[in-house]
Amino acid sequence: MDTLTFLQHYWWFVISLLGALLVFLLFVQGGQALLYRIGHTDEERNLIVLSLGRKWELTFTTLVTFGGAFFASFPLFYSTSFGGAVYVWMAILLCFVVQAVAYEYRRKPSNVFGERTYDAFLLINGLLGPLLLGMPSGRSSRGRSSRWTASTWPTRPEGVRR
C-alpha cells in the first residue's frame, strides 16, 4: 500500500471515529431537552444537570477535533462545504457558550437571573444544539453527484468509486 492510500484510509478512519463519538455525545447533549420532562422536582432536575454537566466539554472538544481532522485531511472539501454555513457555526458556538454559562452559574447563590432561567438556557441548548449541528452536515451532502471520490490528486485518484 503506497503512502497516499494509507493516509487516505487513516484519515477516513479518524474522521469516522470522531464523527461517531460526536453523534453519541450529541445524544447526551440532547438529554438537556428532557430536563423538565424527566425531572419533576428541583432535586431530580439538579441530579440530571449534574450527570450531564461534565460531558459538555467533551462534546465541544470532540466537535473541534472533528473539524480540525476534517480540515487537515480534506481542506478543499472542508472549505467549500462548511464555508457557506458561517452563520450556522456562529449559532452553534453561541449555543455552546450559553450552555457553559448555564452550567457554571445555575446553582450560584447570588446569580441575577435565578435557577429557572439557566434551566431554560439548558433546555433551549438541548433542542437547538443537535439541530444546528445537523444543518452543516446536511448542507455538505446536498447537491453532490452520485460519483464520489475522496480527493483529487495529481496522481491516480483514490476513493470510493461507483
Helices and strands as residue ranges (DSSP letters): H 3-30, G 31-34, H 35-38, H 42-53, H 56-73, H 75-82, G 83-85, H 86-105, H 115-140
